[in-house]
Amino acid sequence: MARLTSESIERTRAAADIVEVVSAHTELRRRGGRWVGLCPFHDERTASFSVDPSSGLYYCFGCQAGGDVFKFLREKEGLEFRETVEQLADRYGVELSYESADPDEEERRKSRQRLYELLSKTAEFYSRYLWDSDEARGARAYLEGRGLDSDVLRDFGIGYAPSAWDRVLTSALRSGFSEEELAASGLAQKGRRGGYYDRFRARIMFPLRDARGRARGFGARAVRDGQQPKYVNSPESSVYHKGSSLFGIDRARTHATKAGEVVVVEGYTDVLALHQAGFQNVVACMGTALTEEQVAELARLARVVLLAFDADRSGTEAMLRVQRAAAGRQLELKVIPLTDDKDPSDLLQADGADAFAALMEKQISFLEFQVRTVIDSADLSSPAGKDRALAELSPVFEPAPPSAEREEQLRLVASRLDLSEHLLAPLLSRSPAAPRSRRPIGAGVVAHGERWERVFLAMCISNSEHGRDYLSRLTDDHLSSDVLRRARKWLAEHFDAPTVGLTHDDEQLAQAVSEIVVRASGQPADEHALEVDFLRLERRRLERVIKQAGEAEEFERQHELSLRRNEMTEAIARLMGEADLQRARGGAASLDSIRQESDA
Ligand SMILES: [Zn+2]
């Protein structure tokens, strides 16, 4: 894939209004040069999230989430880095350029671009045809019969393919697309005598869009009696891969990231009916099981994935297979238990939105779902049947980490199998491994000393006159972590525009610099404050050296160093007195205000 030039990434970053982008996720109020609000990354009641429009960065003093507008969109809307750049460039009218080191690659990119254009034009054509043509009357009646309003159908771009053999073909050729492009997009296919004709005819068309809303292919449903097969999909192409497609993802994306959960159903009309009823974090997988690619896509949207598949055997098996595709991901799978062979769309039509809301409430853990599935199909009337059930349950319980939920399910199995719990537990639990917990990047407590160092780096950045000088006086020995050493070096080299050129190759550095720059935007630190804090860091450095000298039994050196440390303490006290005096006179002394915030 052709890389975006770093220059065009920078132009996009500069053009994007981070306050506007963030405001879609949390309400921001202006405070001085910054905007503050409740953090959209963690639950909180007092605002510790701030956005600094001048640097284009955000930072949360509560959970340490921080970064630029690209990172924000990646984390909030589950887009890839490249997608966030392309989306923002679209939105803010930035022309992107790509590194065309490989002319073939550039060629492929352009030809994919043409296919997107062709597919999007065709989707619009199908949609118009659904509403305007006489021929689509049956299709309209079918969709209406499913309880779907024109609003939701138009919103998702549902359409109808004419029954003629060449409507799409001829109109695309007229618009300047070639037969080869039509074939490559999957819209046309070659006949036995060599001519091309429309692949989709007399069918309801569901555009399959990616997370960015680009049509990549279609799902097509038969409407006429005897028309076979009932469903046809676009063939695999350079832009469409069945295994990674999720119907409705472009519409569900922001709702899912906001809710922290995404619902997966089986059919197109389920998605449409649920959206219409106000459940907007819903996508369809349109297959018998979710693939690993689809699961990866879902994991980018939300941490909790709710499966609402049909209650029949194939739906149940499909759900059980999801677990395999989800293995190794930080993803919580749950199941919404559908009943009576009613898919969500039937249910909504028969019993209304409240009925589905009630089902959502009844969501069960994946473990419970597995246990129920085994128990429900087991013959519990004979000892042999119970043994078989136990054999099936063993691999269900084995990987499940110890939890109240696990205990609960063990009790349930014991009672259904009429066995005592203490007999059952060893049969089902062969020392389950403790779950590997993974802390989110940046979460956790920054050591006290390190926080001090961060504050000082922020103070340097905030003072354009003297900050550079203090940054250069600071050495690696003053800093207690490697990431802060990298940050110091970076800030010294990029003093005037610390965020420009920051990439996500070094996530820790990007995060530290973001935090420092947002901190710095609070209020500028004056020279006094810089001097005092520099001396404090210097004293801490000396203390470390003194300790080392003691450990090495270099007592004479240790004594000399101690004298220097005492001088420094006096100097600090003297300077502090001056700072107090200045504050009393109403001068700027921002050090404490910055520090108070950081300690809050
Ligand atoms: Zn936060």
Residues whose N, C-alpha, C, O or C-beta is under 5 A from the ligand:
A	BS01	ZN	C39 F41 H42 C60 G62 C63 Q64 A65
